[in-house]
Amino acid sequence: MSAQKFPHLFTPIIVGGTLFRNRIFAAPTGSSYLDSDGFLMPEVGAYYERKASGGAASVCISGGGGVSRRGMVYGGGMIAYDNPRSLPFFTYVTNSITRHGAVASLELQHGGSHSTQAADLGIQIYGPSEADYQGYHSLPMTEEIIEETINDFVAGARYAKSAGFGMVTIHGGHGWLLHQFMSPTTNKRTDRWGGSLENRLRLPREICKAIKKNVPGIVVELRISGFEGTEDGYDIDEGIRMAKGLDGYPDILHVSAGSSSFTVTHPSMFDPDGVNVRLAAAIKPHLKQSTVATVGALSDPAMLEEIIASGQADIVELARGLIADPDLPNKARTGRDDDVDRCLRCYHCFSEVMTAGQYCCTLNPRIGREEEYSTQPLEAEKKNVLVIGGGIAGMQAAITAAKRGHNVDLYEKSDRLGGVLLCEEKVPFKKHLAEYIARQIRRLKEAGAEIHLNKTLTPEEAEALKADVIIAAIGSEPAMPPIFGLELAVPVTEAYAHPEKLGRKVLILGGGLSGMELAIYLNSLGKDAEIVEAAELNFGTNTCHSIAVLEQFKKRGIIARTRTRVERIEAGRAFCRTVDSELILEADTLVNALGRRSLQKEASAYALCAPVFYPIGDCLSARTVYEANRLGFNVAMDIGKKQN
């Protein structure tokens, strides 16, 4: 029929009377750019539009709070779609999505007993049963409040349609109100809204029925958790029974996972790709009317094609996958799937939204800045750009500068591009990072940059090249704090690269992310890895990744000794001091994971070797991959800007 590489993925599907151009839907990912009245800012439209222009068939805007004030969850993050004044803002966003051929969807959400923002505002909160959650007390919903809640969902759907949305996504999973009613774990009622499965499903059924009756023509999607993933929670067998009882009520049954565990609802890098597909695959054979969607840890077009082709699901939904690369659908459709940036599942996007209210991505420096960069012309006044250092920051700067038309020469002192992170290329849960580095190397060559390996460029040599711009991305080196005998410890980069040389018992000095992830990696290889840290474990700003790491520590029995200072080292021994005692820790190998020393003075030596100078990456200070990519991209965008 055609030469399309992924024919099943790009076969359109008709659901609820609406045609979707392919099977890739953009799942809700939050909407934090709100003004003081809770209205969407223009940046939100640009953020969601980017997913639509990238080829997604549907783009969902997160409700961010609740269908009513009583259901508000996130402090300061509720979208005011119960306010008529917000209509122009929503219409602007839906126009931005639909003009690219995608269907706009609005998530309808109610926190139930988890409605913490409502409680903070002095509003009494309700769930199916009396409950306590994070210090908040909820009461059982009365018949009147249940009826009011059903009407709130209908009002939300009616408002969505008036604003140009073609679909609503009802959040019935992840521990929110409808999940609380459906789950025997949280629903202890004995009336018609609880007890039997039929009764526990009554509320989501009634909401779906009411929306279809009162808001004709809008597609209804219902997200559920296929299993809860807790010791006392329901399993997939109960999830199948629930799905069968819901069949035909929503047009799309969106099968997710989890209730109270963040890493179940949002898979981490320690989970396999497509970890939750099995849930949709188990449910789909039992449904006769509702279309089935799957979600969770999806970003590989070949896997997406296999899911649809094998009948495991009808639709694949991507959240972080389309943050990392909004062009994934278009790239896959046009045979450029090898150029797709797969999500690292590092949780940086989550952590940044929670702590700073900003969209971001470790791999995608443009995310959250779509409007800003859409006004910047690609063309620039042509310059000769010299990039010193071929790590993450240096490569991103060189790629961006070369694509903007500059003459770019990149010098790297080693025989490979990729920098310090090359040591992690064999780590299974870092495979997408290794793939990303390989893609960046290919992009660098395709952009036309001249690459010079095995060359340490002195400041004098750099100046002699007469570049217009020098970008110093020379990185860092292992930190060597004044610990007697520390030179006997193996650098953490060597430990990652050659774990077979470490012996069975490994003592890791330093409780930063590199040390903690090394402990998990070595444990997966059958080694006994232990951490010793003078202060507390340090996750930086990535608070969400800390949840996944600590779960791995608990699961694997990894010991982390905090507030334990190493005073001196001998072969196979570390002499330590705690608050109230001394101890000797023995191991086959000691590893130095005490951080990195930025090569600031070394970078500064290049400052006067060209008219324009930018130090980026680790030579400024210890940087994450996100920070390296972002700064490399941004400084390259500044080069050659025409001045007024």
N, C-alpha and C positions, 0 to 999 in steps of 0.2 A: 504494500500500500504506500509506504513512504520510508525514507531512510532515517526517520526519527529514532534516536538512540534510546529514548525512554517513552515509548508509545503509550503505555498504560498511565504513566504519570501525567501526560499531557493530553489525554483524552478528556474532553469536557464532561461535566456531570450536571444533570438537572435534579435539583432538590427543592421541594416546596414550591414548584413552579418557577424557580429561578435558575438560569443557566450560569454555571461557574466555568471559567475558561480552562481550568486545569484542576488537579487534585491537591495543590499546595495552598494551604491557608495560613495566614499570619495570625498566630494565637495572641491573646491579649498580653501586653507587656508593661502596663502601667502608664500613667499620664500625670507626671509630676509638675509640668510647667503650667501652673495655674496662677491667675492674678488673685488679688486679695478677696475678690468676690466669688472665687471658685470657678471662674470662667477660663476656658482654654485659651492659651496664648498662641500667636501665629507659629511659633516654633513647633508646637504640637502637630499642626497641620503638615508642616514640612517633614517631620519625623515619620508620620504615618504614610504620607504621600510617597516617600522614598521606597517603602515596601511595595506599594502598588505599582510604581514605575519599574520596580525590579522584577515584576512578573507574577506576584502572588495573586491567586484568584479571589481571595477574600482577605480583608484586613480588619482586625478587631481592635476597638478602643476599649481599654480597661475601664470599668466603672469606678475603680479607685476608692470607693467608699460604700455606697449602699443605695437601694432604690428608695429609701426614705431616711429621714434624720435618725430614726430609731435603729437603722441598720448600718450606720457609719462605722467604719473600721479604722482607717488610717488617719492619724492626726494631720490635719492640714492638706490631705490629699484627695478630698472628695470632689468629684465633678458635679457642678450644680445643674444637673439635667432635670431637676424638679423646679427650676426657676425659668419662667418664660423668657426672661431677658437673655438666657444663655443660648437661645435658638440660633442667632446669627453666627455664634462661635462654632457651634456644632455643624451648622450648614456649610461653613467655610471648610471644615475638616472633611466632611463627606464629599464635597465637591472636589477636594484635592485627591481623594482616593478614587472616586468613581470616574473621573475624567481620564483615568488610565485603564479603564475597563475592568476594574476590580469591584467586588461587592463590599460595601462598608457594613461592619457589624458593631453593635454596642453591647458590652458586657453588662448584665444586670446582676447585681450582687447584694446580699444581705448577710451581715455578720452574725445574726442571732445572738447567742450567748458570748460571742467574741467581738461584739460591737463596742470596742474600747473607746473610740472617739465619741460615740454617743454618750457613754457613761461619763466621760470626762466633762461633757457639756451639761451634766446633771439630768440626763434623760434615763428613765428606767429601761433597762434592756431585758429582752425576753428570748428564750429558746424553747425547745420542745418540753424540757423538764428543768427543774431548779438545778442550778449549777454554779460552780465557782471557777473562774478562769483568770489567772494572772492578777489576783487580787480584786476582781470584779465579780459581783453577784448578780445572777440573772434569775428571773422568775418564769414559770411555765406560761406559755401563751394561752390566753383565753380564746374562746370561739370568736369573739368580736375582733381581737387583735389578729387572729389568723385570717379572717375575712378581709380585714384592712390590709394585711400584707399581700394577699392575692391581688387586691385592687392596686396596690403600689406597683407590683410587677406589670400589671396591665397598663398602668399609667406610664411606666417607663418605656414599655414597648410602643405605646401610642406616640409618645414624644419622640422616640427614636425614628419612627416612620416619618413623622412630620419634618424631621431634620435631614431626611434623605438616606437613612440607614435602610438597607435591604434585608437585614438579619439582626436578631438579638441572640446573644449567647448568655444563657442563664447558668450562673455558677452554682452547681449542685455538688461540688466536691471539696476537697481540701479542708474539711472541718467547718465550712460555713453553714448557714442556717439550714438549707435543704439537705445537706449531708447530715446535719445533726438530727433531722427528722427521719432520714432514711436508715441511719445506723442504729442497730440494737444496742450499741455501746453507749449512746448518748440519749436515745429516746426511751424513756421509762414510763411513758403515758399508758393509761389503760382505757382511754376513750377511743373514738373513731379515728384519731390521729396517731395512734401508737399501738404497740403490741404486735399484732400480726404483720407480715410483710405487706399485705394488701393495705393495711392502715398506715404503715410507715411511708408507703409510696404515695399516699393520698395527696399530700401538699404539692409535690412537684407535678403530679398529674393534673391537679386542679389549676395550677398556674399555667401549664402548657395549654390546657383546654381553654382557659379564659382568654389567653392571648390570641389564640387562633380564632376564637369566636368574635372578639372585640377589635382585633387589629388584623383583618384579612389581608393576605398578600405578603406578609412579612415572614421570612424563614425563621423557624425556631430551633435553636441549637441548645442542648442541655449537656453540660459537663458533669460527669460523675467520677467517683473514684472506684476503679475496678476492684481494688482491695485497699485496706487501711494501712497495712505495713507496721502494725504495732502488735505487741504480745497479746493483748486482749481484743484486738480489732477483728473485723470480719475478713475472710479470705476471698479468693477469686470465685469459689463455688457460690458464696452468698452474692458476690458481684454479678455473677451470671443470672441468678434468680432475680436480682433487682433489675437488671437490664431487660429481662424477659417481661417483667411487670410494667416496664416503662415503654416497651416497644409500641411505636405508633403515636405516642403522645408528642415527643419532639420530632422534627424532621431529621435532625442529626443528633445522634447520641455520641458525645465526645468523651472517650474513655481515657481518663487520667489515672492518678494513683495517690494514695496517702491521705492522712488526716492531720496529725499533729507533728509529724517529722518533716522538717524542711527539706532534707536530702532525699526523701521519698517523693514528695510533691514536685521537687525540682532536682533531678539527678545531678550528681557531682561527677568530677573527672575520674573518680574511682569506680564508677559504674560503666558497664559496656554501652556502646552505641545502641540506641533503640531499646533500652532496658525495659520499657513498659509496653512495647508492641505486643508482647505475648498476651496481655490483658484484653486488648481489642480483638486479637486473633481468637481467643477463647470465647468471647462474647458473640462475635459476628455470626457464627453458624446458627445461633438460637434466635436471631431477629428476622422478622419477615417484612417489616414496614420501615423502620428507621434506618437511615444511612449511618454507617459507623466511621468515626474518626479516631485516629490515634495521635498521641503526643508524647514528647519526652526524649531528650538526647538524640535528636534527629538533625543531621546536617549533610549527610552523604547522599547525593542524587541516586547512586546505584542502589543503595539500601531503600530509598523511597520508592523507586521503581519496583523493587522486589516485593515490598509490602503490598502495593496495589496489585501487581501481577499475580501474586500467590493468593490473593483474596483474604489477607489478614486484616485489611481495612479498606474502606472506600476512599478515605481522605487522610492526608498526612498534615498535621498542624505543627508549625515551627514557631518558637518564640525566640530564644537566644540564637538559634540558627540563622534567623533573618536579621538579627542585630549584627552578628559577625559579618554577614554578607547578604545585604538586601537583594543583590543581583543573582542569588542562587537560582531562582526559577529561569531567568533569562539565559544565564550561562549554561544550565543543564539543557535547555531546549535547543540552544544553538551549538551544542557539542563542545562547550568549553567547561565541562564539569571538572576537569583537572585544575581549573583556575578558581574553584570555589574555596573560600576560606572557611574551614570547619570550626565551629565553636569549640573553644578549649574547655568549656564548663568550669572556668576558674572562679566564677561568681563575682568577678569585679563589677559587672554591670549591676547586679543586685546590691552589692555593698555601697556603691556610689550613689544609687538612687536613695537608699535608706539613710545614708549619712549626710549626703550633700544635695539630694534632690536633682541629680544630673544624670541624663542618659550618657552612657559611655560604653566602650568595648575595648578590651585589650588589643584586639587585632584591627579594629576599624576606627581610625582617628577622626572620621567625618561624622560618626553617629552622634546625634544630638546637636550637630552644628550644620545641619543640612541647609538651612536658610542662609547662614553666613557664607558658606562655600559656593552656593548656587549663584551668588552675585560676584564671585571672583573669577575673572577671565583666566582661562588656562594659559593663554599666551603671556609672555613676559619679555622684557628686554633681555636679550641673550647675554649670558655671562659664562665665564670659565669658572667652574666650581670644583674645588678640591676637597674631597671627603677623606679624612684620615681615620680609619677604623671601620671594619666590616662586620660589626655586630648588629643587633636589632635596630638601634637608632641610626647608625651609619647607613645601613642598607635602605631603610625607609626614606631617609633624607636624599640619598642618591637616586632612588627610583622616582620620587616625586619631582626632584629637580630635572632629571633627564626627560620625564614626560612633559614638563613645561617648556622644553626646548633648549635647555642649557647644555653646554659641553661639560660633562662630568667625568672626573677621574677619581677612582676610589682605590686607596692604598690600604692593604691589610698585611700585618706583620707575619701572620701564620700562613699555612698552606690551604686554609679553608675559610669560607665566609660563614658567619653565624654567631661568632663571639662565644662568650662564656657558656651560653646555654647549649652549645653543641654536646656538652658532656652528658646531657639528659636524653639524648636521642634514642637510647635503648630502653628507656623507662616506659612500660606499657601505658600508664595513665597519662603520659605526656606525648603520646604518639601524634596528636593533632598539632602540637607545637613543633615537633620535628618536621611534619608535613608543611607547616606554614613557612618554616625557614627555607625548605627546599623550593617552595613556590616563590618566595622573595628573591632567592638567587636567580631563578629562571626569569622573573620579571625584571630584575636588574639587567640581565643580559639583553632581554627583548627591548628594553628601553634605550639601549645603545650606550650605556655607560662603559667606560674603559676600566677594566678591573686589573689591578696589579697585586698579585699575591707574593708572599715571602719577602716583603719589602717594608722595613722600618724606615719611615721618612723622617729625617732630622729637620729641625726648624730651618736650618740653612738651605737644605734641599727643597723644602716646601716654598721658601721665599724665592728661590731661583726659578720655580715653575711659573711665577708671575700670575697666579690665579687672581680673579676678581673677588672670590669668596673662598674662605677656608672654613670647613665644618670639622671641628675636632670631636671625634667620637671614639676616643682611645680607651675608654672603659676604666677598669679597676683591677686590683690585684688582691689576693687574700690578706685579710687583716692579721697583724701579728702583735696582739697586745702583750704586755710584759709578763708573760707566764714562763717560768724557767722550764726549758726543755720542749717548748712548743714546736720547735722545728722538727721534732720526732713524729709529730702527728701528720697524717696524710691529708692534703688539701681536699676539701669537699668535692671539687671538680674531678679529682683523680678517683675518688671513691665512687662517684656516679659512673665514670667511664670504665673503671676496671674493678667491679665488685668482687670478681673471682680472686683477687689478690688480698682480700681483707681478712680472711679467716672467718670462723663461725661467730665469735663474740666480738661485737663492734661497739665502742663507746664514742658517741658523737658529742663533741664539745660545741655547744651553742644551740639555743632553742628558737632560732628563726625559721622561716618557711623552708629554706634550703635544707636545713638539718632535719626538720620534722618530716618533710617529704622523702628525704633519703632514708630515714628510719622505716617508713612504710615500704619503700622499694626494697630495702634489704630484707625486711621481714617477709615480703612476698617471695624472696629467693631462698627462704629457709634459714636466714641468719638471725641471730639474737642481737637486735639493735637496741641500745639504750641511750637516752639523752641526758646530759647534765647542763644546767643553765643557771647562771649567777642570779638572774632576776626571775621574771615570769616568761612563759612562752610568748613569743612576739609574732603576731599575725599581721602587723602593720594595720592598714585600713580595711583589709579584706575580712570583715567580720563574718560574712556568710561562709567563706571557705574554712574558717576556723571550726565551724560546726562539723563539716565533713571530715576534717583532719582528726578532730577529737573523737569522732565516731570510729574512725579507723584505728586509732590508738586503743580504744576500749575493745573493739572487736578482735584485735590482734594481740592484745596484752602487752603493748609497748609501754615501757616505763620511762617517765620523764621526771627527773629530779630537778625541781626548781629551787631557787634560793640556795643553790649549792655552788660555791665558787671554787674553781680549779686553781690551785696555788703553784703546783709544779708537776712536771711529767717525767717519768722514766719510761723505759721500754715496756710497753704493755701495762702501765700503771699510771693512774691519775690520783694525786694527793689533793683531797678536797676539804673544804670547810663549810659547814652549815651554820645556822644561827647559834646552835648550842653544842656542836660536836665536830669532830674531825673523822674523816673516813677515807679509805683507800678503795678505789674502783679499779678492777682488773679487766683486761680485754685482750684479745689477740691483736686488735688494731684500734688506735685512737684516730679520730677524724677531726680536723679543724674546720668547723662550720661557724666560726665566730664573726662572720661578716666579711665585707669587702672594704678595701681602702680606695677611695676615689683618687684617680691620678690627676688631681687638680693643678698642681704645679707643672706637671709635664704638659698638660693641655694648655696652660697659660703661656708656655714658651712659644706657641704658634700665634699668639694674639696680634702681633704686629707684622706678620708675614704676608698679609694681604689687606686690601682696603676694608673688607668686611669680614668679621670673624664671629662664629657661633660655636660655643662649647655645648654639646648635648650628651644625653645618656649618663652612664655611670661616672664619667669624669666630672660631672657637676656634683653629684652625690649619688648614693645608692638608689637605683631606679628600678621600678617594675617594668615589665614588658609594655604595659599600657603607657606608662610615662615616656618610655623610650620611643615608642611608635608615634605618640602624639606630638612630642617635641620635634622629632625628625621630620614629620610631615609639615608641621607649622612653620618651621624656619625655612624649609624649602619653598613653601608657598609665599614667603616674604621676599625671596630673592628676585630681583629684577622688576619689582613693582615700579611702575612709572610714577614719579613724584609730580606733585602739582607745581 
